[in-house]
Amino acid sequence: GNLNFSSDRAFFLVGFSDWPHLELVFFVAISIFYSLTLFGNSSIIALSRLDLRLQTPMYFFLCHLSFLDLCYTTSTVPQLLINLHGQDRTISYERCVAQLLIFLALASTECVLLGVMAFDRYAAVCRPLHYTTIMHPQLCHTLAISSWVGGLVNSLTQTGLMMAMPLCGYRLNHFFCEMPIFLKLACEETKRTEAKMFVARTIVLVCPAALILGSYARITRAVLKVKSTAGRRKAFGTCGSHILVVSLFYGSAIYTYLQPTHTYSESEGKFVALFYTIITPMLNPLIYTLRNKDVKGALWKVLGRGTDSE
């Protein structure tokens, strides 16, 4: 069963069909989450465009994150909803590879971008006087473009390596075409290819994670030196939200992508994947904006209630 160049073959996505009684619950919940994700992330992009106070590096990166999350959930959720509806659970070879490539590119970009955002928070908290000179527009654009390019390169590398492996069987025990599931389907001994892919994944997950931990260690040190409780609370406020997003996203991604193929459990993997494909992109706008008076101010202004408070 070498499925390498079998473009006529389709994969069967098992999804959550092992739990038929959960499918309707999942369908409703995921539809709601997806709508909230689309609404929340689009709102952030719109507000940042409309309000001058939000045209700072932090919101520039937040816009990129929101746009990324919109694409990222859309690369998997519609497929999942069709699957939960139970009509057609097949996906063509080409669409499956395209989904794998796009999803991996967006997820890798998010890894890098979260690292960049941690650096931005570090500059804001630890170098407040030099913040505008450090995070000048040119650097912000370069960092954002590098995140996208880095994500794409990582994805092309891994998808290329994956497509070179002969696959045995085309029953994918997942709700979308994701890398660990393909590694499970590989026919022959794939240790060398897997080792190369593992290195690529480690770079894209571990390097930004290290940058994030380093930034927050320094931020924490700087904040603890602040005398006023209000100042301390403010600094921890801006950073606390970022740490929360990062822990959810990285925790679930590291669990999935940095464990050896033979220990990877497909059914557990599906539930963990719900975290980084649906929950985190939905929470990002909430976490970043609910605790933020600039965004609230911009929102009231747009809704026409901010005129008297100006």
C-alpha positions in Angstrom: 0.0 0.0 0.0 2.4 2.8 -1.1 0.2 5.8 -1.2 2.9 8.2 -2.3 1.7 9.4 -5.6 -1.9 8.1 -5.3 -3.8 11.4 -5.9 -7.0 9.4 -6.6 -6.9 8.1 -3.0 -8.8 9.8 -0.3 -8.1 9.7 3.4 -10.8 8.8 5.9 -10.9 11.2 8.9 -12.2 9.3 11.9 -12.8 12.5 13.9 -14.9 11.9 17.0 -17.0 9.2 15.4 -15.8 6.8 18.2 -18.0 8.9 20.5 -21.2 9.3 18.5 -23.1 10.7 21.6 -20.6 13.5 21.8 -20.8 14.6 18.2 -23.8 16.9 18.5 -22.5 18.5 21.7 -19.1 19.1 20.0 -20.8 20.4 16.9 -22.8 23.1 18.8 -19.9 24.0 21.1 -17.3 24.3 18.4 -19.7 26.3 16.2 -20.1 28.8 19.1 -16.3 28.9 19.8 -15.5 29.4 16.1 -18.0 32.3 15.8 -16.5 33.9 18.9 -13.0 33.4 17.5 -14.0 35.1 14.2 -15.8 37.9 16.0 -13.1 38.6 18.7 -10.1 38.5 16.3 -11.8 40.6 13.6 -12.8 43.2 16.3 -9.2 43.5 17.4 -8.0 44.1 13.9 -10.8 46.6 13.2 -10.3 48.5 16.5 -6.5 48.8 15.9 -7.1 50.3 12.5 -9.7 52.7 13.8 -8.1 54.0 17.0 -4.8 55.9 16.9 -4.0 55.0 20.5 -3.8 51.4 19.4 -1.2 52.1 16.8 1.7 50.9 18.9 4.0 47.9 18.5 2.1 45.8 21.0 -1.2 46.2 19.0 0.7 45.8 15.7 1.8 42.3 16.8 -1.6 41.6 18.3 -3.2 42.4 14.9 -0.8 39.9 13.3 -1.7 37.3 16.0 -5.5 37.9 15.4 -5.1 37.6 11.7 -3.1 34.5 12.2 -5.7 33.0 14.5 -8.4 33.7 12.0 -6.6 31.8 9.3 -5.4 29.1 11.7 -8.8 28.1 13.0 -10.3 28.4 9.5 -7.7 25.9 8.2 -9.2 23.2 10.5 -12.6 24.1 12.0 -14.8 24.0 8.9 -13.4 20.5 8.1 -14.1 19.4 11.7 -17.7 20.7 11.5 -18.4 18.8 8.3 -16.8 15.8 9.9 -19.0 16.1 13.1 -22.1 16.5 10.9 -21.2 13.0 9.8 -22.1 13.3 6.1 -18.7 12.9 4.5 -15.6 12.0 6.4 -13.3 11.7 3.5 -10.7 14.2 2.3 -8.7 14.0 -0.9 -5.0 13.4 -0.9 -4.3 16.9 -2.2 -6.6 18.7 0.2 -5.1 16.8 3.0 -1.5 17.7 2.1 -2.6 21.4 1.6 -4.3 21.4 5.0 -1.2 19.9 6.6 1.0 22.5 5.0 -1.2 25.5 5.8 -1.9 24.5 9.3 1.7 23.8 10.1 2.9 27.1 8.5 0.3 29.0 10.6 1.1 27.1 13.8 4.8 27.6 13.4 4.3 31.3 12.7 2.3 31.6 15.9 5.2 30.0 17.9 7.6 32.6 16.5 5.2 35.5 16.9 4.5 34.7 20.5 8.2 34.9 21.1 8.4 38.3 19.3 5.5 39.5 21.5 7.4 38.5 24.7 10.4 40.5 23.5 8.1 43.5 22.9 6.8 43.2 26.5 10.3 42.9 27.8 11.3 46.1 26.0 8.2 47.9 27.3 8.7 46.9 30.9 12.5 46.7 31.2 13.6 49.5 28.8 10.7 51.9 29.0 12.8 55.0 28.2 14.3 53.4 25.1 11.1 51.5 24.1 10.2 53.6 21.1 13.8 53.5 19.7 14.1 49.8 20.2 10.7 48.8 18.8 10.8 51.2 15.8 8.3 50.5 12.9 11.0 49.0 10.7 12.0 46.5 13.3 8.4 45.6 14.0 7.7 44.9 10.3 10.9 42.9 10.0 10.0 40.8 13.1 6.5 40.2 11.8 7.6 39.2 8.3 10.3 36.9 9.7 7.6 35.1 11.8 5.6 34.4 8.7 8.5 33.4 6.6 10.0 31.2 9.3 6.7 29.5 9.8 6.3 28.8 6.1 9.9 27.5 5.7 9.4 25.2 8.7 6.1 23.9 7.2 7.5 23.3 3.7 10.5 21.5 5.1 8.4 19.1 7.2 5.6 18.6 4.7 8.3 17.8 2.0 9.9 15.2 4.2 6.5 13.8 5.1 5.4 13.4 1.5 8.6 11.5 0.6 7.5 8.8 3.1 5.4 5.9 1.8 2.2 5.6 3.8 0.4 2.4 4.7 -3.4 2.9 5.1 -5.5 6.0 4.7 -7.5 6.0 7.9 -6.5 9.1 9.8 -7.6 8.9 13.4 -8.0 12.6 13.8 -10.3 15.5 12.8 -7.8 17.1 10.4 -4.6 16.2 8.6 -2.0 16.7 11.2 1.7 15.7 11.2 1.9 13.1 14.1 -1.0 11.1 12.6 0.9 10.8 9.3 4.0 9.6 11.1 1.9 6.9 12.6 0.8 5.8 9.1 4.4 5.6 7.6 5.1 2.1 6.3 8.8 1.7 6.6 11.4 2.6 9.2 11.4 6.3 9.2 13.8 7.1 12.0 16.1 9.3 10.0 13.3 11.4 8.4 11.6 11.6 11.8 14.9 12.8 13.4 15.2 15.6 10.8 11.5 16.6 11.4 12.0 16.5 15.1 14.9 18.9 14.8 12.8 21.3 12.8 10.0 21.1 15.3 12.3 21.6 18.2 13.8 24.7 16.7 10.4 26.3 16.0 8.9 25.3 19.5 11.9 25.5 21.8 13.7 28.6 20.6 10.7 30.9 21.0 9.7 29.2 24.2 13.2 29.9 25.6 13.0 33.5 24.4 9.6 33.9 26.2 10.9 32.4 29.5 14.0 34.6 29.4 11.9 37.7 28.7 9.5 37.0 31.5 12.3 36.1 34.0 13.7 39.6 33.3 10.3 41.2 33.4 9.6 39.6 36.8 12.9 40.8 38.2 12.2 44.4 36.9 8.7 44.4 38.2 9.7 43.2 41.7 12.0 46.2 42.0 9.0 48.6 41.3 8.1 50.3 44.6 4.4 51.1 43.9 1.8 48.3 44.1 -0.2 49.9 41.3 2.8 50.0 38.9 3.6 46.4 39.8 0.1 45.3 39.2 0.0 47.1 35.8 3.2 45.4 34.6 2.0 42.0 35.7 -1.4 42.7 34.2 0.0 43.2 30.7 2.3 40.3 30.9 0.0 37.9 32.8 -2.4 37.7 29.9 0.5 36.9 27.5 1.8 34.2 29.8 -1.6 32.6 30.0 -2.0 32.4 26.2 1.5 31.1 25.8 1.2 28.4 28.4 -2.0 27.1 26.8 -0.7 27.2 23.3 2.8 25.9 24.0 1.7 23.3 26.6 -0.6 21.5 24.1 1.7 22.0 21.1 4.8 20.6 22.9 2.7 17.7 24.2 1.7 16.8 20.6 4.8 17.6 18.6 7.7 16.8 20.9 6.9 13.3 21.9 8.1 10.2 20.1 5.7 8.8 17.5 5.5 5.4 19.2 4.2 7.0 22.4 1.7 9.4 20.7 -1.9 8.4 21.5 -4.3 9.3 18.7 -7.4 9.6 20.8 -5.6 11.8 23.4 -4.0 13.8 20.6 -7.5 14.7 19.2 -8.6 16.2 22.4 -5.3 18.0 23.0 -5.5 19.4 19.4 -8.9 21.0 20.3 -6.9 23.2 22.7 -4.5 24.8 20.2 -6.9 24.7 17.2 -10.0 26.1 18.9 -9.6 27.2 22.5 -6.4 29.3 22.3 -7.5 31.3 19.2 -10.8 32.0 20.9 -9.2 33.1 24.2 -6.4 35.3 22.7 -8.6 38.3 22.0 -10.4 37.9 25.3 -7.2 37.6 27.3 -5.4 40.4 25.6 -8.3 42.9 25.6 -10.5 42.4 28.7 -7.9 43.6 31.0 -6.9 46.5 28.8 -8.3 50.0 29.2 -7.0 51.2 25.8 -9.0 48.6 23.9 -12.1 49.2 26.1 -11.7 52.9 25.4 -11.4 52.3 21.6 -14.5 50.1 21.7 -16.6 52.6 23.6 -15.4 55.3 21.1 -16.5 53.2 18.2 -19.8 52.5 19.8 -20.3 56.2 20.2 -20.1 56.4 24.0 -16.6 57.8 24.4 -17.2 61.3 23.3 -17.9 62.8 26.7 -14.9 61.0 28.4 -12.3 62.4 25.9 
